[in-house]
Every structure is written in structure tokens, then in C-alpha cells.
Amino acid sequence: MSTVTRHPLRWIPYANTRIPTPLRELRAPKAGMGSGWLNLLLEKYPYAFQRLSRHMRDYVLTTRHGPAGSPWLKNRVFNKVAIQEQKLIAKVEEADGRVCLTCANGEIVTVDHVILATGYRTDLARLPMLHPLLRSAIRTYMKSPELNPWFESSVPGLYFIGFSAARSFGPFYRFVIGDAAAARRVTAAIVRQVAHSRR
């Protein structure tokens, strides 16, 4: 079994068990998505992220909260799976019932099966349920909708939550943990709009 990655693997570090537990929890309090003050702040004050500059938001999403493996995975992977990091696949061919992956550096990896774990990227243009005219009216940044503090796009009454809201509201919106805060905010906005339309 082989794992080929385009980028270096990142691992969440183990907690330093030599530090007493109370001090360890003070330095990195437990939050709904991992430990640390940043995670706790993002959980307790879910809309504060949107007030950061775009540069800071991008930094948090790509550096502090980019893809990373949990430390408990290491024992299941190291010395059991051949890991080949920072390799681009240039060509895929079938040979004698097996798959030959040719890397950009010319190296060939031969395997029985290939599973692609490419991840997700928000791209508003790939939502076929939205009419092209509607899509063109939605302001975007890096193919994600730009949202106001109520999760509303530049088209009044059109809201985006979940993964598509992460660029505006932070990494918690890639996961279920962000749903409660999003639901409260969107519900309040819709109730306000309905009340205003009845006046």
C-alpha cells in the first residue's frame, strides 16, 4: 500500500505530557474541534472571525487550520504504508492488470487500486442548481461567496452555510460544529426579513 501526496504531510503535535494537566489545559484549553485558545475563541465567538482582515482569515484557514493528521493516526500509518510526499502524478496507465502511476520526476509507482482523496474546494460556478444570471450576481472571493454577518450573499435573501461559508466565517464551518451558530444567525435574519415585509 502506498500513499502519494502533492504536499508535505502535516501532523497535529502530541500534547506535552510532562507538563501538569491543569497547566496544559490552561495553555491549550479543550474546544469542540481540538485544543487551543484559537479553537476556543472560534467556537465561543463564532462571528468574530469575519471581522478579521481577509489576509488574516486566509492565514488561519490555510496555515493554522489547513489539512493535518491527528497524532493517533501515526501508529496506524508509519512503517505500514509507504508514504511518498511532494510528488505530482503526471500519467496513469494500466499494465498487466495493475495501475502504473508515473510521477513528474519520472518515478513509477505500481499498485492494484487507486483511491483519490483530493479534498473539496468551494466553486460557486459548479453549482448547477443556480441560474447563470444568479451566479454572476453573487460576489465571490477565491470562488467562495462573500457573505455578510448574517451568512447572506450579495443577492438579498440568498444564504450560504456549511463548507461554502468557511472563507467568511472560519474553519468550524467546514464541520458540523459550526451548524448551530449558522442556524441561529440565518434564522434570525429570515425572521427579521419576514417581519419587515409584513409591515
Secondary structure, DSSP 8 states (H G I E B T S, - for coil): -EEE-SS---B-----TTS-HHHHHHHS-EETTEESHHHHHHHHSTTGGGGS-HHHHHHIIIIITSS-B-GGGHHHHTTTSEEE-S--EEEEEEETTEEEEEETTS-EEEES-----------GGG-TTS-HHHHHHS-EETTEE---TTSB-SSTT-B--GGGGHHHH-GGGGSGGGHHHHHHHHHHHHHHHHHHHH-
